Amino acid sequence: MLRKIKNNAFARNSLILFSGSMVNNVLNYIFHLVVGRMVSIEVYGETESLISLMTIISVPAATLIMVMTRYAAEYKAQNDKKRSYELLKYFNKKVLRYGTPIFIAAIFITPYVSSFLNIESNIPLFIVWSSMLLSLFSSGAYGMLSGWQKFKEAGWALIGGGGLKLISALGFIALGIKLNGLMFSFFLSAVSTYVISLICLKFIFKAKESGDYEIKKIDLGPIKNTVATFFMGNLAINALGNTDMVLAKHNLSDIEAGQYGALTIVSKIIFFATGVVASVLFSMSAEHNHKKANTEKLFFGALYLMMAVSAISAAIYFIAPGLILFILFGAKYSAVADYLGWFAIMVVLFSVVNLTMQYLLSLHQTKVVYGLLSVAILEAIAILFLGHTISAILTIGIVAQVVALVGSLPFIFKSLQKYE
C-alpha cells in the first residue's frame, strides 16, 4: 500500500496535503478549546464572534488561492519560473490596489461594527482587518506553492501559522492581554504563513533577474464563471455556518454569547470530523464526471458514511452533554449542556448541506449556490430580528439548514436521473 501511494503522484500529493491540513485543523481546534478554558465566558464570546466574522470575510482570499493555483500550474507545466515570479508580483500589485481601499473603508466603519457586536474597544477589529489584508497577500504565495505542487511546503506554511497562533495566544493570555492578544495571534499566524510561503518560493525569486517581460493583465477566460461560482458557494457555506455566532454576539448578553460560542465549537467537532468526506467526494466525483462515469455510488457512499459518523456523534451529545462540555471546557459551561444535542443536530444538517453542495459543484451544477446564499441571507435576517435567546437562534439555525437541504434535493435528483 505504501509503495502504491509513493509511486502514485496524485495519491502521494493528496496524502501530503491532507496531512498538513489535518494537523493545522487540530492546532486550530486546540486553540479554541484552550482559550475556552483560560478566558472568561464573556471574552470567549467576543473571540468566537470575531473568528466567525473572519471566516466569512476570508472568502475572497480562498477564491484568490484558486485563481493563483490555476495560473501557477500552467507555468509549472512549462517550468517557467520567471513568469511565475512576474505573476506573483502582478498579483501583489492588484491586491495592494484593490485591497487597500477596502481596508481603509473597514477602518472607518470599525466603530459601528464594534457597537453592533457589543465590543467596547475598536482595537480587536483593527487587528482583524489587518489580518484579512495580509491574508490576501498570503493567498497569492500559498496558491503559487499549490500550483507548483509544493504540497509539503504548503502544509508546513499552514502548520507554522497554526502553531504560532496557539503559542502566541497562550503567551498573551499569560500576560493578561486577552481579546487584543488573541486577535493579534491571528495576525502573527498570517505573517508566519506568508513568510514561510515566500521562503519556500525562493526558487522563483532566483529566476527574476533573467526575466525580460512583464505580465500586463490576467484573463480569467475559461475559469471566470468557475471562480465566481466557487466564490458564491464558499460565501454561502461560510455564512450558513458562521452568521449565527456573529449575530449571537449582537443579540445576546455577554455571558450567553460566550455560552453560544462554546456550544458551537464543541458541536462543530462533527463537521470537522466528517468534512473530509465532502472534500474526497468532490475530488473523486469531479474525476468520474470528467470521464463521464457514474457518480451515484460515490455520492450515496459518502452520504452513508457521513450520516453513520454523525448519528453516533449526535447520540453521544444527547446522552452525555454535560460530561463532554466538562472534559473540553471544565464546569463553566454546564448551565447550557442541555442545548448541546440540538446544536449537534444543526451541525449534522449543515454537514450534509455542505456535502450536497460539494457534490453538485463537482458535476458543474452551479445554480444551487444561489439558493444556499439566499437561505443564508434569510437566516441572518431572522436571527437579527427574532434571535434574542440561545434557543431562538438555535431553532432558526436548524430551520435554515433544513430549508437549505430540502432546496438542494431537486438538484441532486436531477443529477442522479441521468444515471437511470
C-alpha positions in Angstrom: 0.0 0.0 0.0 2.8 2.5 1.0 4.6 1.6 -2.3 1.5 2.3 -4.3 1.0 5.6 -2.7 4.6 6.5 -3.2 4.5 5.7 -6.9 1.2 7.4 -7.5 1.7 11.2 -7.7 -1.9 12.0 -7.1 -2.3 9.8 -4.1 1.0 11.0 -2.7 0.2 14.7 -3.1 -3.3 14.1 -1.7 -1.9 12.4 1.4 0.7 15.2 1.9 -1.9 18.0 1.6 -4.5 16.1 3.7 -1.9 15.5 6.5 -0.9 19.2 6.6 -4.5 20.4 6.6 -5.4 17.9 9.4 -2.5 19.0 11.6 -3.5 22.6 11.1 -7.1 21.8 11.9 -6.1 20.0 15.1 -4.0 23.0 16.1 -6.9 25.3 15.4 -9.2 23.2 17.5 -6.8 23.0 20.4 -6.7 26.8 20.2 -10.4 27.1 20.6 -10.6 24.6 23.5 -7.6 26.0 25.4 -8.8 29.6 25.0 -12.2 28.5 26.2 -10.7 27.1 29.4 -8.4 30.0 30.1 -10.5 33.1 29.5 -13.8 34.3 30.9 -17.1 33.4 29.2 -17.5 37.0 28.1 -14.1 37.2 26.4 -14.7 33.8 24.8 -17.9 35.0 23.2 -16.1 38.1 21.8 -13.3 35.9 20.5 -15.6 33.4 18.8 -17.8 36.1 17.2 -14.7 37.8 15.7 -13.3 34.5 14.5 -16.7 33.8 12.8 -16.5 37.2 11.2 -13.0 36.5 9.9 -14.2 33.2 8.5 -16.9 34.9 6.5 -14.8 37.7 5.1 -11.9 35.3 4.3 -13.9 34.0 1.2 -12.1 36.4 -1.2 -8.7 35.1 -0.1 -9.9 31.5 -0.6 -11.0 32.4 -4.1 -7.7 34.1 -4.9 -5.9 30.9 -3.9 -7.9 29.1 -6.6 -7.0 31.7 -9.3 -3.3 31.8 -8.4 -3.1 28.0 -8.3 -4.7 27.7 -11.7 -2.2 30.0 -13.4 0.8 28.9 -11.5 0.0 25.3 -12.6 0.2 26.4 -16.2 3.6 27.9 -15.7 4.8 24.9 -13.7 3.8 22.7 -16.7 6.2 24.9 -18.8 8.8 25.1 -16.0 8.6 28.8 -16.4 9.9 30.2 -13.1 10.4 33.7 -14.5 6.8 34.1 -15.5 5.7 32.7 -12.1 7.7 35.5 -10.4 6.0 38.1 -12.6 2.6 36.6 -11.9 3.2 36.8 -8.1 4.4 40.4 -8.5 1.3 41.3 -10.6 -0.9 39.6 -8.1 0.5 41.6 -5.2 0.1 44.9 -7.1 -3.6 44.1 -7.7 -4.1 43.2 -4.0 -2.5 46.4 -2.9 -4.5 48.4 -5.4 -7.9 47.0 -4.6 -7.3 45.7 -1.0 -6.0 48.9 0.4 -9.2 51.0 -0.2 -11.3 48.2 1.2 -9.0 48.1 4.3 -9.3 51.9 4.7 -13.1 51.6 4.4 -13.2 48.9 7.1 -11.2 51.1 9.4 -13.8 53.9 9.0 -16.7 51.6 9.8 -14.9 49.9 12.7 -16.8 51.9 15.5 -20.1 50.8 14.0 -19.1 47.2 13.8 -17.7 47.3 17.4 -21.0 48.8 18.5 -23.0 46.2 16.6 -21.0 43.3 18.2 -21.1 45.0 21.7 -17.4 45.1 21.9 -16.1 48.1 23.8 -12.7 48.5 22.1 -12.0 49.1 18.4 -8.5 47.6 18.6 -9.6 43.9 18.1 -11.3 44.9 14.8 -8.4 46.9 13.6 -6.3 43.7 14.1 -9.0 41.7 12.2 -8.9 44.0 9.2 -5.1 43.9 9.2 -5.1 40.1 9.3 -7.5 39.9 6.4 -5.5 42.3 4.3 -2.4 40.3 4.9 -4.2 37.1 4.2 -4.9 38.4 0.6 -1.2 38.7 0.0 -0.6 35.3 1.7 -3.2 33.7 -0.6 -1.1 34.5 -3.6 2.0 32.9 -2.2 0.1 29.9 -1.0 -1.6 29.5 -4.3 1.7 29.7 -6.1 3.0 26.8 -3.9 0.0 24.8 -4.7 0.2 25.5 -8.4 3.8 24.3 -8.4 2.7 21.2 -6.5 4.8 22.1 -3.5 2.3 20.5 -1.2 4.7 19.6 1.6 5.9 23.2 1.7 2.3 24.5 1.6 1.5 22.1 4.5 4.4 23.5 6.6 3.2 27.0 5.9 -0.2 26.1 7.4 1.2 24.3 10.3 3.7 27.1 11.1 0.9 29.6 11.1 -1.4 27.4 13.3 1.4 26.6 15.7 2.5 30.2 16.2 -1.2 31.3 16.7 -1.6 28.7 19.5 1.7 29.5 21.2 1.3 33.3 21.0 -2.3 33.1 22.3 -1.1 31.2 25.4 1.6 33.8 25.9 -0.8 36.8 25.6 -3.2 35.2 28.0 -0.4 34.6 30.5 0.5 38.3 30.2 -3.1 39.2 30.9 -3.7 40.5 27.3 -6.9 38.8 26.5 -9.1 39.8 23.5 -6.5 42.0 21.8 -3.8 39.4 22.3 -6.0 36.6 20.9 -6.8 38.6 17.8 -3.1 39.6 17.4 -2.2 35.9 17.5 -4.2 35.6 14.2 -2.2 38.4 12.7 1.0 36.7 13.7 -0.3 33.5 12.2 -1.0 35.2 8.9 2.5 36.7 9.0 4.0 33.3 9.7 2.1 31.6 6.8 3.1 34.4 4.4 6.8 34.4 5.4 7.1 30.6 5.2 5.4 30.6 1.8 7.8 33.2 0.5 10.8 31.3 1.8 9.5 28.2 0.1 9.1 30.2 -3.2 12.8 31.2 -3.3 13.2 29.0 -6.4 11.1 31.5 -8.4 12.8 34.6 -6.9 16.1 33.3 -8.1 14.8 33.5 -11.7 13.6 37.1 -11.6 16.8 38.6 -12.8 16.7 36.9 -16.1 13.0 37.9 -16.8 12.6 40.2 -19.8 8.9 40.6 -19.8 6.1 41.7 -17.5 2.5 40.4 -17.1 0.2 43.2 -18.1 -3.2 41.5 -17.4 -4.6 38.2 -16.4 -7.5 37.0 -18.5 -9.7 34.7 -16.4 -11.2 33.5 -19.6 -12.5 29.9 -19.3 -12.4 29.9 -15.5 -14.2 33.2 -14.9 -17.6 31.5 -14.3 -16.0 28.8 -12.2 -14.2 31.4 -9.9 -17.5 33.3 -9.5 -19.4 30.1 -8.6 -16.8 29.0 -6.1 -16.8 32.4 -4.5 -20.6 32.4 -4.1 -20.5 28.8 -2.9 -17.9 29.4 -0.3 -19.6 32.6 0.8 -22.9 30.7 1.2 -21.4 27.8 3.2 -19.4 30.1 5.4 -22.4 32.3 6.0 -24.6 29.4 6.8 -22.0 28.1 9.3 -20.9 31.3 11.0 -23.5 34.0 10.8 -25.3 32.7 13.9 -22.3 33.2 16.1 -21.7 36.7 14.8 -25.3 37.7 15.4 -25.4 35.9 18.8 -22.8 38.4 20.0 -25.1 41.2 18.9 -28.4 39.9 20.3 -27.4 38.0 23.4 -25.8 39.1 26.7 -22.0 38.7 27.0 -22.5 35.5 29.1 -25.0 34.0 26.7 -22.8 34.8 23.7 -19.9 33.0 25.4 -22.0 30.0 26.1 -23.3 30.0 22.5 -19.7 30.1 21.3 -18.7 27.1 23.4 -21.7 25.1 22.2 -20.9 26.0 18.6 -17.2 24.9 18.9 -18.0 21.6 20.6 -20.8 20.7 18.1 -18.6 21.6 15.1 -16.3 18.7 16.0 -18.8 16.7 14.0 -18.3 18.9 11.0 -14.5 18.8 11.1 -14.6 15.1 11.6 -16.8 14.5 8.6 -15.8 17.4 6.4 -13.0 15.4 4.8 -15.7 13.1 3.3 -17.1 16.0 1.3 -13.6 17.0 0.2 -12.8 13.5 -1.0 -16.2 13.2 -2.7 -15.6 16.5 -4.6 -12.3 15.3 -5.9 -13.4 11.8 -6.9 -16.8 12.8 -8.3 -15.2 15.6 -10.4 -12.8 12.9 -11.8 -15.6 10.5 -12.5 -17.8 13.2 -14.1 -14.9 14.2 -16.4 -14.6 10.6 -17.5 -18.5 10.5 -17.9 -18.6 7.7 -15.3 -21.4 7.1 -12.8 -21.1 9.1 -9.6 -24.2 7.9 -7.9 -22.4 5.2 -5.8 -19.8 7.8 -4.8 -22.5 10.2 -3.5 -24.5 7.7 -1.6 -21.4 6.0 -0.2 -20.2 9.4 1.1 -23.6 10.2 2.4 -24.0 6.9 4.3 -20.5 7.3 5.8 -21.2 10.8 6.9 -24.6 10.0 8.4 -23.2 7.0 10.3 -20.5 9.0 11.9 -22.8 12.0 12.5 -25.6 9.8 14.0 -23.2 8.2 16.5 -21.7 11.6 17.4 -25.1 13.3 17.8 -26.4 10.4 20.0 -23.4 10.8 22.3 -24.0 14.6 22.5 -27.6 13.9 23.6 -26.6 11.2 26.1 -23.7 12.9 27.9 -23.7 16.6 27.0 -22.6 17.7 30.5 -19.6 15.3 30.5 -18.5 16.4 27.0 -18.6 20.1 28.0 -16.8 19.4 31.3 -14.0 17.4 29.6 -13.4 20.1 27.0 -14.1 23.3 28.9 -14.4 22.5 32.6 -17.6 23.3 34.6 -18.1 26.9 33.4 -20.5 26.0 30.6 -22.5 23.3 32.4 -25.6 25.5 32.6 -26.2 25.2 28.8 -25.4 21.5 28.5 -28.9 20.6 27.6 -28.6 22.5 24.3 -25.6 20.5 23.1 -27.5 17.7 21.4 -29.6 20.1 19.4 -26.5 22.0 18.4 -25.2 18.7 17.1 -28.4 18.2 15.0 -27.8 21.6 13.5 -24.2 20.8 12.6 -25.1 17.4 11.2 -27.6 19.1 8.9 -25.0 21.7 7.9 -22.5 18.9 7.1 -25.0 17.2 4.8 -25.7 20.6 3.1 -22.0 21.1 2.5 -21.7 17.5 1.2 -24.5 18.0 -1.3 -23.1 21.4 -2.5 -19.6 19.9 -3.0 -21.1 17.0 -5.0 -23.2 19.3 -7.2 -20.3 21.6 -7.9 -18.2 18.7 -8.9 -20.8 18.0 -11.5 -20.9 21.7 -12.6 -24.4 22.1 -11.2 -23.8 25.6 -10.0 -27.3 27.1 -9.6 -27.6 25.5 -6.1 -25.2 28.1 -4.7 -27.6 31.0 -5.3 -30.3 29.1 -3.4 -28.0 28.4 -0.5 -26.8 32.1 -0.4 -30.5 33.2 -0.3 -31.2 30.9 2.7 -28.1 32.3 4.5 -29.3 35.8 4.0 -32.8 35.0 5.2 -31.3 33.1 8.2 -29.3 36.2 9.1 -32.3 38.5 8.9 -34.4 36.1 11.0 -31.7 35.8 13.7 -31.2 39.6 13.7 -34.9 40.3 14.4 -36.0 37.2 16.2 -33.0 35.5 17.7 -32.9 37.0 21.2 -32.2 33.8 23.1 -30.0 30.8 22.6 -32.9 28.6 21.9 -34.4 31.0 19.4 -31.1 31.3 17.4 -30.7 27.5 17.6 -34.2 27.0 16.2 -33.7 29.4 13.4 -30.4 27.8 12.6 -31.9 24.3 12.4 -34.8 25.5 10.2 -32.3 27.3 7.9 -30.3 24.1 7.5 -33.4 22.0 6.8 -34.6 24.6 4.1 -31.1 24.6 2.5 -31.1 20.8 2.4 -34.6 20.5 1.0 -33.8 23.2 -1.5 -30.8 21.2 -2.7 -32.7 17.9 -3.2 -34.2 18.8 -6.6 -30.7 19.5 -8.0 -29.5 16.1 -6.5 -32.4 14.2 -8.1 -31.8 15.9 -11.4 -28.2 15.0 -11.3 -28.9 11.4 -10.5 -31.6 10.9 -13.1 -29.0 10.8 -15.9 -27.7 7.6 -14.5 -31.1 5.8 -14.6 
